[in-house]
């Protein structure tokens, strides 16, 4: 009997240890970059690591076929929508850049960085961006890097390059948010008109239920989910015939442990709640009227999440030493993923030569 109890206890202890490991462990894995013979490519870099930014632990993923190539730092959207799970979409970029994916405080692998909550503000994110930029420049022996900002990240990115232009070769925007509140109004009007044109009673009912913006505090996320749902249905969020598969990307990701995968949505929700009031107040015409670095706006022709007419008005007014607007004809809000070959071409064959010195 004692032996049987000991065996049961050992099995229970092993199961408990496994569950605790699942719940406590972070993944440190990323797939190596291989050569044509299936061996780790000499001179490549593929690391997933925690660092300290602004006094909290945050995670970066650094990948490139040649560690001497230009640095490319990506700022993800959301707030809270960390993007390491989409690393497979960076394969072309990894050929010509050292690509850095960063899970910002409060998001993804950096979920615990949501505390202290008082630091969940745009100014702190800009300072985190500066700290990370300086860390990367020191590590790779470069003097400037290319900053890419998507959606929420486009706001952080433009504010960072305005404040610290000496650190950046260029800023590349995708899904540019110029005035979030105005953009939401434009998106709602588009959906209402499109639903009427299609005689889509389900969409009309749901849009009538949330009503037009602005939305009361606490209702923003539910309203945005409805708007994103119907933008997606009408090809105005993700336009490419390839499936927008955030869940599939996450499930197949080795960069996130199962605990981190399961915790991802809650962290994103909490980040959104804390940062939404600041995002709703963003007016880039007033906040960033000029920058001292070249800027490139990569714009999905069908983007209604960050409506083109709003970002285009901002681009026209933005003062910069050089600026270029590039249409991605087959994209919505994610031109960097929907047309990866064209995005790679923009960065490798236009931005890099134009900003070399």
Helices and strands as residue ranges (DSSP letters): H 2-24, E 45-53, E 56-64, E 70-75, G 84-90, H 91-96, E 97-103, G 108-114, G 117-119, H 122-140, E 145-150, H 152-163, G 165-167, E 168-174, H 180-198, H 201-210, H 220-233, H 246-252, H 258-280, H 284-287, E 294-300, H 308-317, E 323-328, H 335-338, H 340-346, I 347-351, H 352-355
